[in-house]
Amino acid sequence: MKRPRNGRACGILKLAADDPDRELEFELAYLRSLTTQERFSLMFRKSRELADALAQHGHRKPVALVKRP
């Protein structure tokens, strides 16, 4: 995979047939190109998207147990 001048991996992976090893290498190269801040931002954004999708489909947080004295 070619890297642009700024050193970041980019682009779209096009394969003639499924190749899990090349797909994994592509994903890892992309993640390695991100800074720590960008990785955490991506992780938090994807977590919010997943939580929103679960809530839209009726999967909310379970009821919490409250201990009484």
mmCIF file of the N, C-alpha and C atoms, coordinates in Angstrom:
data_MODEL
# 
_entry.id   MODEL 
# 
loop_
_atom_site.group_PDB 
_atom_site.id 
_atom_site.type_symbol 
_atom_site.label_atom_id 
_atom_site.label_alt_id 
_atom_site.label_comp_id 
_atom_site.label_asym_id 
_atom_site.label_entity_id 
_atom_site.label_seq_id 
_atom_site.pdbx_PDB_ins_code 
_atom_site.Cartn_x 
_atom_site.Cartn_y 
_atom_site.Cartn_z 
_atom_site.occupancy 
_atom_site.B_iso_or_equiv 
_atom_site.pdbx_formal_charge 
_atom_site.auth_seq_id 
_atom_site.auth_comp_id 
_atom_site.auth_asym_id 
_atom_site.auth_atom_id 
_atom_site.pdbx_PDB_model_num 
ATOM 1   N N  . MET A 1 1  ? 0.845   -1.169  0.000  1.00 0.00 ? 1  MET A N  1 
ATOM 2   C CA . MET A 1 1  ? 0.000   0.000   0.000  1.00 0.00 ? 1  MET A CA 1 
ATOM 3   C C  . MET A 1 1  ? 0.891   1.232   0.000  1.00 0.00 ? 1  MET A C  1 
ATOM 4   N N  . LYS A 1 2  ? 0.623   2.122   -0.917 1.00 0.00 ? 2  LYS A N  1 
ATOM 5   C CA . LYS A 1 2  ? 1.405   3.350   -0.991 1.00 0.00 ? 2  LYS A CA 1 
ATOM 6   C C  . LYS A 1 2  ? 0.947   4.319   0.073  1.00 0.00 ? 2  LYS A C  1 
ATOM 7   N N  . ARG A 1 3  ? 1.882   5.083   0.578  1.00 0.00 ? 3  ARG A N  1 
ATOM 8   C CA . ARG A 1 3  ? 1.561   6.104   1.573  1.00 0.00 ? 3  ARG A CA 1 
ATOM 9   C C  . ARG A 1 3  ? 1.758   7.468   0.943  1.00 0.00 ? 3  ARG A C  1 
ATOM 10  N N  . PRO A 1 4  ? 0.839   8.383   1.200  1.00 0.00 ? 4  PRO A N  1 
ATOM 11  C CA . PRO A 1 4  ? 1.025   9.743   0.697  1.00 0.00 ? 4  PRO A CA 1 
ATOM 12  C C  . PRO A 1 4  ? 2.162   10.447  1.423  1.00 0.00 ? 4  PRO A C  1 
ATOM 13  N N  . ARG A 1 5  ? 2.465   11.652  1.024  1.00 0.00 ? 5  ARG A N  1 
ATOM 14  C CA . ARG A 1 5  ? 3.606   12.384  1.585  1.00 0.00 ? 5  ARG A CA 1 
ATOM 15  C C  . ARG A 1 5  ? 3.499   12.610  3.087  1.00 0.00 ? 5  ARG A C  1 
ATOM 16  N N  . ASN A 1 6  ? 2.277   12.734  3.610  1.00 0.00 ? 6  ASN A N  1 
ATOM 17  C CA . ASN A 1 6  ? 2.154   13.000  5.039  1.00 0.00 ? 6  ASN A CA 1 
ATOM 18  C C  . ASN A 1 6  ? 2.360   11.736  5.878  1.00 0.00 ? 6  ASN A C  1 
ATOM 19  N N  . GLY A 1 7  ? 2.597   10.580  5.249  1.00 0.00 ? 7  GLY A N  1 
ATOM 20  C CA . GLY A 1 7  ? 2.904   9.360   5.978  1.00 0.00 ? 7  GLY A CA 1 
ATOM 21  C C  . GLY A 1 7  ? 1.696   8.566   6.425  1.00 0.00 ? 7  GLY A C  1 
ATOM 22  N N  . ARG A 1 8  ? 0.516   9.022   6.092  1.00 0.00 ? 8  ARG A N  1 
ATOM 23  C CA . ARG A 1 8  ? -0.698  8.338   6.517  1.00 0.00 ? 8  ARG A CA 1 
ATOM 24  C C  . ARG A 1 8  ? -1.154  7.346   5.477  1.00 0.00 ? 8  ARG A C  1 
ATOM 25  N N  . ALA A 1 9  ? -1.589  6.193   5.950  1.00 0.00 ? 9  ALA A N  1 
ATOM 26  C CA . ALA A 1 9  ? -2.186  5.221   5.053  1.00 0.00 ? 9  ALA A CA 1 
ATOM 27  C C  . ALA A 1 9  ? -3.595  5.678   4.727  1.00 0.00 ? 9  ALA A C  1 
ATOM 28  N N  . CYS A 1 10 ? -3.991  5.565   3.494  1.00 0.00 ? 10 CYS A N  1 
ATOM 29  C CA . CYS A 1 10 ? -5.342  5.962   3.124  1.00 0.00 ? 10 CYS A CA 1 
ATOM 30  C C  . CYS A 1 10 ? -5.770  5.131   1.934  1.00 0.00 ? 10 CYS A C  1 
ATOM 31  N N  . GLY A 1 11 ? -6.992  5.316   1.545  1.00 0.00 ? 11 GLY A N  1 
ATOM 32  C CA . GLY A 1 11 ? -7.483  4.648   0.367  1.00 0.00 ? 11 GLY A CA 1 
ATOM 33  C C  . GLY A 1 11 ? -8.478  3.569   0.690  1.00 0.00 ? 11 GLY A C  1 
ATOM 34  N N  . ILE A 1 12 ? -8.856  2.864   -0.350 1.00 0.00 ? 12 ILE A N  1 
ATOM 35  C CA . ILE A 1 12 ? -9.827  1.794   -0.238 1.00 0.00 ? 12 ILE A CA 1 
ATOM 36  C C  . ILE A 1 12 ? -9.156  0.526   -0.727 1.00 0.00 ? 12 ILE A C  1 
ATOM 37  N N  . LEU A 1 13 ? -9.326  -0.533  0.033  1.00 0.00 ? 13 LEU A N  1 
ATOM 38  C CA . LEU A 1 13 ? -8.736  -1.816  -0.338 1.00 0.00 ? 13 LEU A CA 1 
ATOM 39  C C  . LEU A 1 13 ? -9.646  -2.505  -1.348 1.00 0.00 ? 13 LEU A C  1 
ATOM 40  N N  . LYS A 1 14 ? -9.106  -2.821  -2.516 1.00 0.00 ? 14 LYS A N  1 
ATOM 41  C CA . LYS A 1 14 ? -9.861  -3.537  -3.545 1.00 0.00 ? 14 LYS A CA 1 
ATOM 42  C C  . LYS A 1 14 ? -9.159  -4.851  -3.802 1.00 0.00 ? 14 LYS A C  1 
ATOM 43  N N  . LEU A 1 15 ? -9.886  -5.940  -3.588 1.00 0.00 ? 15 LEU A N  1 
ATOM 44  C CA . LEU A 1 15 ? -9.339  -7.271  -3.816 1.00 0.00 ? 15 LEU A CA 1 
ATOM 45  C C  . LEU A 1 15 ? -10.227 -8.036  -4.788 1.00 0.00 ? 15 LEU A C  1 
ATOM 46  N N  . ALA A 1 16 ? -9.609  -8.855  -5.619 1.00 0.00 ? 16 ALA A N  1 
ATOM 47  C CA . ALA A 1 16 ? -10.376 -9.663  -6.564 1.00 0.00 ? 16 ALA A CA 1 
ATOM 48  C C  . ALA A 1 16 ? -11.140 -10.763 -5.821 1.00 0.00 ? 16 ALA A C  1 
ATOM 49  N N  . ALA A 1 17 ? -10.540 -11.295 -4.778 1.00 0.00 ? 17 ALA A N  1 
ATOM 50  C CA . ALA A 1 17 ? -11.169 -12.354 -3.978 1.00 0.00 ? 17 ALA A CA 1 
ATOM 51  C C  . ALA A 1 17 ? -10.945 -12.034 -2.507 1.00 0.00 ? 17 ALA A C  1 
ATOM 52  N N  . ASP A 1 18 ? -11.732 -12.661 -1.657 1.00 0.00 ? 18 ASP A N  1 
ATOM 53  C CA . ASP A 1 18 ? -11.562 -12.447 -0.216 1.00 0.00 ? 18 ASP A CA 1 
ATOM 54  C C  . ASP A 1 18 ? -10.178 -12.891 0.224  1.00 0.00 ? 18 ASP A C  1 
ATOM 55  N N  . ASP A 1 19 ? -9.519  -12.033 0.976  1.00 0.00 ? 19 ASP A N  1 
ATOM 56  C CA . ASP A 1 19 ? -8.202  -12.358 1.522  1.00 0.00 ? 19 ASP A CA 1 
ATOM 57  C C  . ASP A 1 19 ? -8.125  -11.757 2.921  1.00 0.00 ? 19 ASP A C  1 
ATOM 58  N N  . PRO A 1 20 ? -8.492  -12.540 3.950  1.00 0.00 ? 20 PRO A N  1 
ATOM 59  C CA . PRO A 1 20 ? -8.515  -12.023 5.318  1.00 0.00 ? 20 PRO A CA 1 
ATOM 60  C C  . PRO A 1 20 ? -7.170  -11.473 5.793  1.00 0.00 ? 20 PRO A C  1 
ATOM 61  N N  . ASP A 1 21 ? -6.083  -12.068 5.355  1.00 0.00 ? 21 ASP A N  1 
ATOM 62  C CA . ASP A 1 21 ? -4.758  -11.600 5.783  1.00 0.00 ? 21 ASP A CA 1 
ATOM 63  C C  . ASP A 1 21 ? -4.476  -10.197 5.258  1.00 0.00 ? 21 ASP A C  1 
ATOM 64  N N  . ARG A 1 22 ? -4.785  -9.958  3.987  1.00 0.00 ? 22 ARG A N  1 
ATOM 65  C CA . ARG A 1 22 ? -4.548  -8.629  3.408  1.00 0.00 ? 22 ARG A CA 1 
ATOM 66  C C  . ARG A 1 22 ? -5.499  -7.594  4.007  1.00 0.00 ? 22 ARG A C  1 
ATOM 67  N N  . GLU A 1 23 ? -6.747  -8.014  4.305  1.00 0.00 ? 23 GLU A N  1 
ATOM 68  C CA . GLU A 1 23 ? -7.693  -7.098  4.936  1.00 0.00 ? 23 GLU A CA 1 
ATOM 69  C C  . GLU A 1 23 ? -7.194  -6.683  6.313  1.00 0.00 ? 23 GLU A C  1 
ATOM 70  N N  . LEU A 1 24 ? -6.684  -7.640  7.066  1.00 0.00 ? 24 LEU A N  1 
ATOM 71  C CA . LEU A 1 24 ? -6.156  -7.357  8.396  1.00 0.00 ? 24 LEU A CA 1 
ATOM 72  C C  . LEU A 1 24 ? -4.956  -6.421  8.311  1.00 0.00 ? 24 LEU A C  1 
ATOM 73  N N  . GLU A 1 25 ? -4.045  -6.681  7.388  1.00 0.00 ? 25 GLU A N  1 
ATOM 74  C CA . GLU A 1 25 ? -2.881  -5.815  7.206  1.00 0.00 ? 25 GLU A CA 1 
ATOM 75  C C  . GLU A 1 25 ? -3.305  -4.391  6.844  1.00 0.00 ? 25 GLU A C  1 
ATOM 76  N N  . PHE A 1 26 ? -4.324  -4.269  5.995  1.00 0.00 ? 26 PHE A N  1 
ATOM 77  C CA . PHE A 1 26 ? -4.831  -2.953  5.608  1.00 0.00 ? 26 PHE A CA 1 
ATOM 78  C C  . PHE A 1 26 ? -5.380  -2.207  6.818  1.00 0.00 ? 26 PHE A C  1 
ATOM 79  N N  . GLU A 1 27 ? -6.192  -2.892  7.634  1.00 0.00 ? 27 GLU A N  1 
ATOM 80  C CA . GLU A 1 27 ? -6.761  -2.271  8.834  1.00 0.00 ? 27 GLU A CA 1 
ATOM 81  C C  . GLU A 1 27 ? -5.664  -1.871  9.822  1.00 0.00 ? 27 GLU A C  1 
ATOM 82  N N  . LEU A 1 28 ? -4.689  -2.743  10.035 1.00 0.00 ? 28 LEU A N  1 
ATOM 83  C CA . LEU A 1 28 ? -3.612  -2.434  10.971 1.00 0.00 ? 28 LEU A CA 1 
ATOM 84  C C  . LEU A 1 28 ? -2.757  -1.264  10.481 1.00 0.00 ? 28 LEU A C  1 
ATOM 85  N N  . ALA A 1 29 ? -2.517  -1.200  9.178  1.00 0.00 ? 29 ALA A N  1 
ATOM 86  C CA . ALA A 1 29 ? -1.747  -0.076  8.629  1.00 0.00 ? 29 ALA A CA 1 
ATOM 87  C C  . ALA A 1 29 ? -2.501  1.226   8.852  1.00 0.00 ? 29 ALA A C  1 
ATOM 88  N N  . TYR A 1 30 ? -3.822  1.182   8.691  1.00 0.00 ? 30 TYR A N  1 
ATOM 89  C CA . TYR A 1 30 ? -4.620  2.388   8.927  1.00 0.00 ? 30 TYR A CA 1 
ATOM 90  C C  . TYR A 1 30 ? -4.545  2.800   10.397 1.00 0.00 ? 30 TYR A C  1 
ATOM 91  N N  . LEU A 1 31 ? -4.729  1.847   11.297 1.00 0.00 ? 31 LEU A N  1 
ATOM 92  C CA . LEU A 1 31 ? -4.703  2.169   12.727 1.00 0.00 ? 31 LEU A CA 1 
ATOM 93  C C  . LEU A 1 31 ? -3.323  2.655   13.172 1.00 0.00 ? 31 LEU A C  1 
ATOM 94  N N  . ARG A 1 32 ? -2.258  2.097   12.590 1.00 0.00 ? 32 ARG A N  1 
ATOM 95  C CA . ARG A 1 32 ? -0.907  2.553   12.924 1.00 0.00 ? 32 ARG A CA 1 
ATOM 96  C C  . ARG A 1 32 ? -0.667  3.980   12.457 1.00 0.00 ? 32 ARG A C  1 
ATOM 97  N N  . SER A 1 33 ? -1.382  4.397   11.421 1.00 0.00 ? 33 SER A N  1 
ATOM 98  C CA . SER A 1 33 ? -1.180  5.748   10.898 1.00 0.00 ? 33 SER A CA 1 
ATOM 99  C C  . SER A 1 33 ? -1.852  6.812   11.769 1.00 0.00 ? 33 SER A C  1 
ATOM 100 N N  . LEU A 1 34 ? -2.743  6.400   12.677 1.00 0.00 ? 34 LEU A N  1 
ATOM 101 C CA . LEU A 1 34 ? -3.447  7.362   13.526 1.00 0.00 ? 34 LEU A CA 1 
ATOM 102 C C  . LEU A 1 34 ? -2.616  7.705   14.755 1.00 0.00 ? 34 LEU A C  1 
ATOM 103 N N  . THR A 1 35 ? -2.824  8.914   15.244 1.00 0.00 ? 35 THR A N  1 
ATOM 104 C CA . THR A 1 35 ? -2.194  9.296   16.509 1.00 0.00 ? 35 THR A CA 1 
ATOM 105 C C  . THR A 1 35 ? -3.017  8.686   17.643 1.00 0.00 ? 35 THR A C  1 
ATOM 106 N N  . THR A 1 36 ? -2.469  8.710   18.844 1.00 0.00 ? 36 THR A N  1 
ATOM 107 C CA . THR A 1 36 ? -3.182  8.172   19.998 1.00 0.00 ? 36 THR A CA 1 
ATOM 108 C C  . THR A 1 36 ? -4.497  8.909   20.208 1.00 0.00 ? 36 THR A C  1 
ATOM 109 N N  . GLN A 1 37 ? -4.474  10.220  20.076 1.00 0.00 ? 37 GLN A N  1 
ATOM 110 C CA . GLN A 1 37 ? -5.696  11.015  20.237 1.00 0.00 ? 37 GLN A CA 1 
ATOM 111 C C  . GLN A 1 37 ? -6.751  10.606  19.215 1.00 0.00 ? 37 GLN A C  1 
ATOM 112 N N  . GLU A 1 38 ? -6.339  10.421  17.970 1.00 0.00 ? 38 GLU A N  1 
ATOM 113 C CA . GLU A 1 38 ? -7.284  10.026  16.925 1.00 0.00 ? 38 GLU A CA 1 
ATOM 114 C C  . GLU A 1 38 ? -7.856  8.636   17.180 1.00 0.00 ? 38 GLU A C  1 
ATOM 115 N N  . ARG A 1 39 ? -7.026  7.715   17.679 1.00 0.00 ? 39 ARG A N  1 
ATOM 116 C CA . ARG A 1 39 ? -7.515  6.364   17.998 1.00 0.00 ? 39 ARG A CA 1 
ATOM 117 C C  . ARG A 1 39 ? -8.573  6.405   19.089 1.00 0.00 ? 39 ARG A C  1 
ATOM 118 N N  . PHE A 1 40 ? -8.318  7.193   20.140 1.00 0.00 ? 40 PHE A N  1 
ATOM 119 C CA . PHE A 1 40 ? -9.292  7.289   21.225 1.00 0.00 ? 40 PHE A CA 1 
ATOM 120 C C  . PHE A 1 40 ? -10.573 7.965   20.737 1.00 0.00 ? 40 PHE A C  1 
ATOM 121 N N  . SER A 1 41 ? -10.462 8.990   19.917 1.00 0.00 ? 41 SER A N  1 
ATOM 122 C CA . SER A 1 41 ? -11.652 9.644   19.367 1.00 0.00 ? 41 SER A CA 1 
ATOM 123 C C  . SER A 1 41 ? -12.473 8.662   18.544 1.00 0.00 ? 41 SER A C  1 
ATOM 124 N N  . LEU A 1 42 ? -11.800 7.876   17.726 1.00 0.00 ? 42 LEU A N  1 
ATOM 125 C CA . LEU A 1 42 ? -12.473 6.866   16.915 1.00 0.00 ? 42 LEU A CA 1 
ATOM 126 C C  . LEU A 1 42 ? -13.155 5.832   17.802 1.00 0.00 ? 42 LEU A C  1 
ATOM 127 N N  . MET A 1 43 ? -12.467 5.383   18.840 1.00 0.00 ? 43 MET A N  1 
ATOM 128 C CA . MET A 1 43 ? -13.024 4.382   19.746 1.00 0.00 ? 43 MET A CA 1 
ATOM 129 C C  . MET A 1 43 ? -14.266 4.919   20.451 1.00 0.00 ? 43 MET A C  1 
ATOM 130 N N  . PHE A 1 44 ? -14.203 6.162   20.963 1.00 0.00 ? 44 PHE A N  1 
ATOM 131 C CA . PHE A 1 44 ? -15.348 6.738   21.657 1.00 0.00 ? 44 PHE A CA 1 
ATOM 132 C C  . PHE A 1 44 ? -16.523 6.958   20.707 1.00 0.00 ? 44 PHE A C  1 
ATOM 133 N N  . ARG A 1 45 ? -16.237 7.418   19.478 1.00 0.00 ? 45 ARG A N  1 
ATOM 134 C CA . ARG A 1 45 ? -17.299 7.649   18.502 1.00 0.00 ? 45 ARG A CA 1 
ATOM 135 C C  . ARG A 1 45 ? -17.997 6.339   18.134 1.00 0.00 ? 45 ARG A C  1 
ATOM 136 N N  . LYS A 1 46 ? -17.208 5.280   17.904 1.00 0.00 ? 46 LYS A N  1 
ATOM 137 C CA . LYS A 1 46 ? -17.799 3.986   17.550 1.00 0.00 ? 46 LYS A CA 1 
ATOM 138 C C  . LYS A 1 46 ? -18.575 3.394   18.727 1.00 0.00 ? 46 LYS A C  1 
ATOM 139 N N  . SER A 1 47 ? -18.102 3.614   19.950 1.00 0.00 ? 47 SER A N  1 
ATOM 140 C CA . SER A 1 47 ? -18.832 3.136   21.128 1.00 0.00 ? 47 SER A CA 1 
ATOM 141 C C  . SER A 1 47 ? -20.186 3.828   21.241 1.00 0.00 ? 47 SER A C  1 
ATOM 142 N N  . ARG A 1 48 ? -20.209 5.146   20.996 1.00 0.00 ? 48 ARG A N  1 
ATOM 143 C CA . ARG A 1 48 ? -21.478 5.884   21.026 1.00 0.00 ? 48 ARG A CA 1 
ATOM 144 C C  . ARG A 1 48 ? -22.422 5.390   19.935 1.00 0.00 ? 48 ARG A C  1 
ATOM 145 N N  . GLU A 1 49 ? -21.883 5.147   18.733 1.00 0.00 ? 49 GLU A N  1 
ATOM 146 C CA . GLU A 1 49 ? -22.713 4.656   17.634 1.00 0.00 ? 49 GLU A CA 1 
ATOM 147 C C  . GLU A 1 49 ? -23.324 3.306   17.986 1.00 0.00 ? 49 GLU A C  1 
ATOM 148 N N  . LEU A 1 50 ? -22.537 2.432   18.583 1.00 0.00 ? 50 LEU A N  1 
ATOM 149 C CA . LEU A 1 50 ? -23.036 1.116   18.965 1.00 0.00 ? 50 LEU A CA 1 
ATOM 150 C C  . LEU A 1 50 ? -24.101 1.229   20.046 1.00 0.00 ? 50 LEU A C  1 
ATOM 151 N N  . ALA A 1 51 ? -23.873 2.067   21.048 1.00 0.00 ? 51 ALA A N  1 
ATOM 152 C CA . ALA A 1 51 ? -24.851 2.261   22.125 1.00 0.00 ? 51 ALA A CA 1 
ATOM 153 C C  . ALA A 1 51 ? -26.145 2.841   21.571 1.00 0.00 ? 51 ALA A C  1 
ATOM 154 N N  . ASP A 1 52 ? -26.050 3.795   20.647 1.00 0.00 ? 52 ASP A N  1 
ATOM 155 C CA . ASP A 1 52 ? -27.245 4.385   20.040 1.00 0.00 ? 52 ASP A CA 1 
ATOM 156 C C  . ASP A 1 52 ? -28.015 3.344   19.227 1.00 0.00 ? 52 ASP A C  1 
ATOM 157 N N  . ALA A 1 53 ? -27.305 2.526   18.465 1.00 0.00 ? 53 ALA A N  1 
ATOM 158 C CA . ALA A 1 53 ? -27.956 1.497   17.661 1.00 0.00 ? 53 ALA A CA 1 
ATOM 159 C C  . ALA A 1 53 ? -28.654 0.477   18.560 1.00 0.00 ? 53 ALA A C  1 
ATOM 160 N N  . LEU A 1 54 ? -28.002 0.083   19.651 1.00 0.00 ? 54 LEU A N  1 
ATOM 161 C CA . LEU A 1 54 ? -28.627 -0.858  20.583 1.00 0.00 ? 54 LEU A CA 1 
ATOM 162 C C  . LEU A 1 54 ? -29.877 -0.256  21.211 1.00 0.00 ? 54 LEU A C  1 
ATOM 163 N N  . ALA A 1 55 ? -29.830 1.012   21.596 1.00 0.00 ? 55 ALA A N  1 
ATOM 164 C CA . ALA A 1 55 ? -30.979 1.674   22.209 1.00 0.00 ? 55 ALA A CA 1 
ATOM 165 C C  . ALA A 1 55 ? -32.134 1.793   21.206 1.00 0.00 ? 55 ALA A C  1 
ATOM 166 N N  . GLN A 1 56 ? -31.829 2.063   19.943 1.00 0.00 ? 56 GLN A N  1 
ATOM 167 C CA . GLN A 1 56 ? -32.868 2.178   18.923 1.00 0.00 ? 56 GLN A CA 1 
ATOM 168 C C  . GLN A 1 56 ? -33.584 0.853   18.699 1.00 0.00 ? 56 GLN A C  1 
ATOM 169 N N  . HIS A 1 57 ? -32.886 -0.236  18.919 1.00 0.00 ? 57 HIS A N  1 
ATOM 170 C CA . HIS A 1 57 ? -33.468 -1.560  18.687 1.00 0.00 ? 57 HIS A CA 1 
ATOM 171 C C  . HIS A 1 57 ? -33.958 -2.216  19.971 1.00 0.00 ? 57 HIS A C  1 
ATOM 172 N N  . GLY A 1 58 ? -34.118 -1.412  21.020 1.00 0.00 ? 58 GLY A N  1 
ATOM 173 C CA . GLY A 1 58 ? -34.733 -1.912  22.243 1.00 0.00 ? 58 GLY A CA 1 
ATOM 174 C C  . GLY A 1 58 ? -33.795 -2.541  23.244 1.00 0.00 ? 58 GLY A C  1 
ATOM 175 N N  . HIS A 1 59 ? -32.515 -2.439  23.058 1.00 0.00 ? 59 HIS A N  1 
ATOM 176 C CA . HIS A 1 59 ? -31.547 -3.013  24.001 1.00 0.00 ? 59 HIS A CA 1 
ATOM 177 C C  . HIS A 1 59 ? -30.955 -1.889  24.840 1.00 0.00 ? 59 HIS A C  1 
ATOM 178 N N  . ARG A 1 60 ? -31.578 -1.647  25.968 1.00 0.00 ? 60 ARG A N  1 
ATOM 179 C CA . ARG A 1 60 ? -31.084 -0.598  26.854 1.00 0.00 ? 60 ARG A CA 1 
ATOM 180 C C  . ARG A 1 60 ? -30.257 -1.212  27.951 1.00 0.00 ? 60 ARG A C  1 
ATOM 181 N N  . LYS A 1 61 ? -29.702 -0.354  28.802 1.00 0.00 ? 61 LYS A N  1 
ATOM 182 C CA . LYS A 1 61 ? -28.906 -0.835  29.930 1.00 0.00 ? 61 LYS A CA 1 
ATOM 183 C C  . LYS A 1 61 ? -29.808 -1.655  30.862 1.00 0.00 ? 61 LYS A C  1 
ATOM 184 N N  . PRO A 1 62 ? -29.286 -2.701  31.467 1.00 0.00 ? 62 PRO A N  1 
ATOM 185 C CA . PRO A 1 62 ? -30.091 -3.465  32.409 1.00 0.00 ? 62 PRO A CA 1 
ATOM 186 C C  . PRO A 1 62 ? -30.404 -2.653  33.661 1.00 0.00 ? 62 PRO A C  1 
ATOM 187 N N  . VAL A 1 63 ? -31.457 -3.031  34.313 1.00 0.00 ? 63 VAL A N  1 
ATOM 188 C CA . VAL A 1 63 ? -31.851 -2.335  35.539 1.00 0.00 ? 63 VAL A CA 1 
ATOM 189 C C  . VAL A 1 63 ? -30.788 -2.582  36.605 1.00 0.00 ? 63 VAL A C  1 
ATOM 190 N N  . ALA A 1 64 ? -30.378 -1.512  37.263 1.00 0.00 ? 64 ALA A N  1 
ATOM 191 C CA . ALA A 1 64 ? -29.361 -1.628  38.309 1.00 0.00 ? 64 ALA A CA 1 
ATOM 192 C C  . ALA A 1 64 ? -30.034 -2.022  39.633 1.00 0.00 ? 64 ALA A C  1 
ATOM 193 N N  . LEU A 1 65 ? -29.343 -2.834  40.406 1.00 0.00 ? 65 LEU A N  1 
ATOM 194 C CA . LEU A 1 65 ? -29.837 -3.206  41.725 1.00 0.00 ? 65 LEU A CA 1 
ATOM 195 C C  . LEU A 1 65 ? -29.419 -2.146  42.738 1.00 0.00 ? 65 LEU A C  1 
ATOM 196 N N  . VAL A 1 66 ? -30.350 -1.775  43.573 1.00 0.00 ? 66 VAL A N  1 
ATOM 197 C CA . VAL A 1 66 ? -30.070 -0.763  44.581 1.00 0.00 ? 66 VAL A CA 1 
ATOM 198 C C  . VAL A 1 66 ? -30.113 -1.465  45.946 1.00 0.00 ? 66 VAL A C  1 
ATOM 199 N N  . LYS A 1 67 ? -29.007 -1.394  46.653 1.00 0.00 ? 67 LYS A N  1 
ATOM 200 C CA . LYS A 1 67 ? -28.958 -2.001  47.999 1.00 0.00 ? 67 LYS A CA 1 
ATOM 201 C C  . LYS A 1 67 ? -29.581 -1.035  48.997 1.00 0.00 ? 67 LYS A C  1 
ATOM 202 N N  . ARG A 1 68 ? -30.462 -1.568  49.794 1.00 0.00 ? 68 ARG A N  1 
ATOM 203 C CA . ARG A 1 68 ? -31.091 -0.751  50.825 1.00 0.00 ? 68 ARG A CA 1 
ATOM 204 C C  . ARG A 1 68 ? -30.503 -1.131  52.173 1.00 0.00 ? 68 ARG A C  1 
ATOM 205 N N  . PRO A 1 69 ? -30.328 -0.148  53.041 1.00 0.00 ? 69 PRO A N  1 
ATOM 206 C CA . PRO A 1 69 ? -29.734 -0.455  54.357 1.00 0.00 ? 69 PRO A CA 1 
ATOM 207 C C  . PRO A 1 69 ? -30.666 -1.226  55.261 1.00 0.00 ? 69 PRO A C  1 
# 
